């Protein structure tokens, strides 16, 4: 009786895999794709937050850096050329 139940369960599992494997693969691929896209969206939100909150809030340093690059690049490299 136990062997019969096991064989019946194995037959059911085999039929399920044979008949539904393509739809299972498609569904799992979609889930994986959504997960990867979610990670990417989270990363983009983090970049946006970092630029807005950390870089933009340090305006004096950003201005000084911009001025230094502008003076060095324009005054000493571009203008002489």
PyMOL commands that place a pseudoatom at each C-alpha (Angstrom):
pseudoatom trace, name=CA, resn=UNK, resi=1, chain=A, elem=C, hetatm=0, pos=[0.000, 0.000, 0.000]
pseudoatom trace, name=CA, resn=UNK, resi=2, chain=A, elem=C, hetatm=0, pos=[2.819, 2.454, 0.873]
pseudoatom trace, name=CA, resn=UNK, resi=3, chain=A, elem=C, hetatm=0, pos=[4.672, 1.608, -2.312]
pseudoatom trace, name=CA, resn=UNK, resi=4, chain=A, elem=C, hetatm=0, pos=[1.497, 2.193, -4.324]
pseudoatom trace, name=CA, resn=UNK, resi=5, chain=A, elem=C, hetatm=0, pos=[1.016, 5.625, -2.689]
pseudoatom trace, name=CA, resn=UNK, resi=6, chain=A, elem=C, hetatm=0, pos=[4.629, 6.535, -3.383]
pseudoatom trace, name=CA, resn=UNK, resi=7, chain=A, elem=C, hetatm=0, pos=[4.350, 5.443, -7.016]
pseudoatom trace, name=CA, resn=UNK, resi=8, chain=A, elem=C, hetatm=0, pos=[1.105, 7.372, -7.392]
pseudoatom trace, name=CA, resn=UNK, resi=9, chain=A, elem=C, hetatm=0, pos=[2.756, 10.488, -5.935]
pseudoatom trace, name=CA, resn=UNK, resi=10, chain=A, elem=C, hetatm=0, pos=[5.735, 10.080, -8.243]
pseudoatom trace, name=CA, resn=UNK, resi=11, chain=A, elem=C, hetatm=0, pos=[3.446, 9.674, -11.249]
pseudoatom trace, name=CA, resn=UNK, resi=12, chain=A, elem=C, hetatm=0, pos=[1.565, 12.820, -10.245]
pseudoatom trace, name=CA, resn=UNK, resi=13, chain=A, elem=C, hetatm=0, pos=[4.830, 14.735, -9.831]
pseudoatom trace, name=CA, resn=UNK, resi=14, chain=A, elem=C, hetatm=0, pos=[6.118, 13.487, -13.179]
pseudoatom trace, name=CA, resn=UNK, resi=15, chain=A, elem=C, hetatm=0, pos=[2.879, 14.487, -14.943]
pseudoatom trace, name=CA, resn=UNK, resi=16, chain=A, elem=C, hetatm=0, pos=[2.947, 17.905, -13.288]
pseudoatom trace, name=CA, resn=UNK, resi=17, chain=A, elem=C, hetatm=0, pos=[6.542, 18.504, -14.383]
pseudoatom trace, name=CA, resn=UNK, resi=18, chain=A, elem=C, hetatm=0, pos=[5.896, 17.241, -17.905]
pseudoatom trace, name=CA, resn=UNK, resi=19, chain=A, elem=C, hetatm=0, pos=[2.753, 19.339, -18.400]
pseudoatom trace, name=CA, resn=UNK, resi=20, chain=A, elem=C, hetatm=0, pos=[3.696, 22.526, -16.530]
pseudoatom trace, name=CA, resn=UNK, resi=21, chain=A, elem=C, hetatm=0, pos=[7.466, 22.912, -16.774]
pseudoatom trace, name=CA, resn=UNK, resi=22, chain=A, elem=C, hetatm=0, pos=[7.386, 25.657, -19.427]
pseudoatom trace, name=CA, resn=UNK, resi=23, chain=A, elem=C, hetatm=0, pos=[4.885, 27.787, -17.512]
pseudoatom trace, name=CA, resn=UNK, resi=24, chain=A, elem=C, hetatm=0, pos=[6.842, 27.290, -14.283]
pseudoatom trace, name=CA, resn=UNK, resi=25, chain=A, elem=C, hetatm=0, pos=[10.077, 28.360, -15.977]
pseudoatom trace, name=CA, resn=UNK, resi=26, chain=A, elem=C, hetatm=0, pos=[8.397, 31.403, -17.528]
pseudoatom trace, name=CA, resn=UNK, resi=27, chain=A, elem=C, hetatm=0, pos=[6.867, 32.454, -14.205]
pseudoatom trace, name=CA, resn=UNK, resi=28, chain=A, elem=C, hetatm=0, pos=[10.107, 32.022, -12.284]
pseudoatom trace, name=CA, resn=UNK, resi=29, chain=A, elem=C, hetatm=0, pos=[12.013, 33.945, -14.965]
pseudoatom trace, name=CA, resn=UNK, resi=30, chain=A, elem=C, hetatm=0, pos=[9.543, 36.818, -14.630]
pseudoatom trace, name=CA, resn=UNK, resi=31, chain=A, elem=C, hetatm=0, pos=[9.954, 36.801, -10.844]
pseudoatom trace, name=CA, resn=UNK, resi=32, chain=A, elem=C, hetatm=0, pos=[13.733, 36.858, -11.205]
pseudoatom trace, name=CA, resn=UNK, resi=33, chain=A, elem=C, hetatm=0, pos=[13.526, 39.719, -13.712]
pseudoatom trace, name=CA, resn=UNK, resi=34, chain=A, elem=C, hetatm=0, pos=[11.294, 41.721, -11.369]
pseudoatom trace, name=CA, resn=UNK, resi=35, chain=A, elem=C, hetatm=0, pos=[13.754, 41.125, -8.535]
pseudoatom trace, name=CA, resn=UNK, resi=36, chain=A, elem=C, hetatm=0, pos=[16.716, 42.340, -10.595]
pseudoatom trace, name=CA, resn=UNK, resi=37, chain=A, elem=C, hetatm=0, pos=[14.772, 45.397, -11.780]
pseudoatom trace, name=CA, resn=UNK, resi=38, chain=A, elem=C, hetatm=0, pos=[13.828, 46.106, -8.153]
pseudoatom trace, name=CA, resn=UNK, resi=39, chain=A, elem=C, hetatm=0, pos=[17.497, 46.055, -7.156]
pseudoatom trace, name=CA, resn=UNK, resi=40, chain=A, elem=C, hetatm=0, pos=[18.344, 48.402, -10.021]
pseudoatom trace, name=CA, resn=UNK, resi=41, chain=A, elem=C, hetatm=0, pos=[15.522, 50.814, -9.101]
pseudoatom trace, name=CA, resn=UNK, resi=42, chain=A, elem=C, hetatm=0, pos=[16.669, 50.787, -5.479]
pseudoatom trace, name=CA, resn=UNK, resi=43, chain=A, elem=C, hetatm=0, pos=[20.214, 51.569, -6.585]
pseudoatom trace, name=CA, resn=UNK, resi=44, chain=A, elem=C, hetatm=0, pos=[19.005, 54.476, -8.748]
pseudoatom trace, name=CA, resn=UNK, resi=45, chain=A, elem=C, hetatm=0, pos=[16.992, 55.875, -5.819]
pseudoatom trace, name=CA, resn=UNK, resi=46, chain=A, elem=C, hetatm=0, pos=[20.103, 55.622, -3.648]
pseudoatom trace, name=CA, resn=UNK, resi=47, chain=A, elem=C, hetatm=0, pos=[22.175, 57.500, -6.258]
pseudoatom trace, name=CA, resn=UNK, resi=48, chain=A, elem=C, hetatm=0, pos=[19.525, 60.206, -6.526]
pseudoatom trace, name=CA, resn=UNK, resi=49, chain=A, elem=C, hetatm=0, pos=[19.369, 60.546, -2.725]
pseudoatom trace, name=CA, resn=UNK, resi=50, chain=A, elem=C, hetatm=0, pos=[23.154, 60.700, -2.457]
pseudoatom trace, name=CA, resn=UNK, resi=51, chain=A, elem=C, hetatm=0, pos=[23.420, 63.413, -5.067]
pseudoatom trace, name=CA, resn=UNK, resi=52, chain=A, elem=C, hetatm=0, pos=[20.527, 65.436, -3.683]
pseudoatom trace, name=CA, resn=UNK, resi=53, chain=A, elem=C, hetatm=0, pos=[21.239, 65.110, 0.035]
pseudoatom trace, name=CA, resn=UNK, resi=54, chain=A, elem=C, hetatm=0, pos=[24.978, 64.644, 0.333]
pseudoatom trace, name=CA, resn=UNK, resi=55, chain=A, elem=C, hetatm=0, pos=[26.566, 66.400, -2.616]
pseudoatom trace, name=CA, resn=UNK, resi=56, chain=A, elem=C, hetatm=0, pos=[24.083, 69.235, -3.043]
pseudoatom trace, name=CA, resn=UNK, resi=57, chain=A, elem=C, hetatm=0, pos=[24.021, 69.964, 0.676]
pseudoatom trace, name=CA, resn=UNK, resi=58, chain=A, elem=C, hetatm=0, pos=[27.768, 70.580, 0.545]
pseudoatom trace, name=CA, resn=UNK, resi=59, chain=A, elem=C, hetatm=0, pos=[27.444, 73.495, -1.858]
pseudoatom trace, name=CA, resn=UNK, resi=60, chain=A, elem=C, hetatm=0, pos=[30.533, 75.420, -0.639]
pseudoatom trace, name=CA, resn=UNK, resi=61, chain=A, elem=C, hetatm=0, pos=[32.775, 72.429, -1.290]
pseudoatom trace, name=CA, resn=UNK, resi=62, chain=A, elem=C, hetatm=0, pos=[31.109, 71.735, -4.632]
pseudoatom trace, name=CA, resn=UNK, resi=63, chain=A, elem=C, hetatm=0, pos=[31.511, 75.397, -5.632]
pseudoatom trace, name=CA, resn=UNK, resi=64, chain=A, elem=C, hetatm=0, pos=[35.156, 75.439, -4.577]
pseudoatom trace, name=CA, resn=UNK, resi=65, chain=A, elem=C, hetatm=0, pos=[35.856, 72.246, -6.498]
pseudoatom trace, name=CA, resn=UNK, resi=66, chain=A, elem=C, hetatm=0, pos=[34.061, 73.577, -9.565]
pseudoatom trace, name=CA, resn=UNK, resi=67, chain=A, elem=C, hetatm=0, pos=[36.013, 76.831, -9.388]
pseudoatom trace, name=CA, resn=UNK, resi=68, chain=A, elem=C, hetatm=0, pos=[39.316, 75.019, -8.927]
pseudoatom trace, name=CA, resn=UNK, resi=69, chain=A, elem=C, hetatm=0, pos=[38.641, 72.766, -11.905]
pseudoatom trace, name=CA, resn=UNK, resi=70, chain=A, elem=C, hetatm=0, pos=[37.482, 75.730, -13.969]
pseudoatom trace, name=CA, resn=UNK, resi=71, chain=A, elem=C, hetatm=0, pos=[40.547, 77.813, -13.099]
pseudoatom trace, name=CA, resn=UNK, resi=72, chain=A, elem=C, hetatm=0, pos=[42.990, 74.959, -13.626]
pseudoatom trace, name=CA, resn=UNK, resi=73, chain=A, elem=C, hetatm=0, pos=[41.373, 73.581, -16.768]
pseudoatom trace, name=CA, resn=UNK, resi=74, chain=A, elem=C, hetatm=0, pos=[40.555, 76.885, -18.462]
pseudoatom trace, name=CA, resn=UNK, resi=75, chain=A, elem=C, hetatm=0, pos=[43.347, 79.155, -17.262]
pseudoatom trace, name=CA, resn=UNK, resi=76, chain=A, elem=C, hetatm=0, pos=[46.263, 76.784, -17.499]
pseudoatom trace, name=CA, resn=UNK, resi=77, chain=A, elem=C, hetatm=0, pos=[45.306, 74.307, -20.251]
pseudoatom trace, name=CA, resn=UNK, resi=78, chain=A, elem=C, hetatm=0, pos=[42.554, 75.541, -22.586]
pseudoatom trace, name=CA, resn=UNK, resi=79, chain=A, elem=C, hetatm=0, pos=[43.384, 79.260, -22.762]
pseudoatom trace, name=CA, resn=UNK, resi=80, chain=A, elem=C, hetatm=0, pos=[47.029, 78.786, -23.772]
pseudoatom trace, name=CA, resn=UNK, resi=81, chain=A, elem=C, hetatm=0, pos=[45.971, 76.444, -26.548]
for i in range(1, 81): cmd.bond("trace and resi %d" % i, "trace and resi %d" % (i + 1))
show_as sticks, trace
zoom trace
